[in-house]
């Protein structure tokens, strides 16, 4: 028996709560990561968080007001954004 892992996860929609980023994928999966994984989104206003565009046929999401990008692969791989030095 052969098992194939698909790495082409694509985001259909995204929701941001006070403490989670939740993505619904095209294939039906739902994945969530802590909001703290994106220091830009954590510091953004609700209006800034609501202004996003799904990019690259669903490979990621871009928030133009705060210049933030999150990919489905990054969420699945557990890859949080690192704040710049001097910022915690």
Secondary structure, 3 states (H helix, E strand, C coil): CCCCCCCCCCEEEEEECCCEEEEEECCCCEEEEEHHHCHHHHHCCHHHHHCCEEEHHHCEEEECCCCEEEEHHHHHHCCCCCCCCCCC
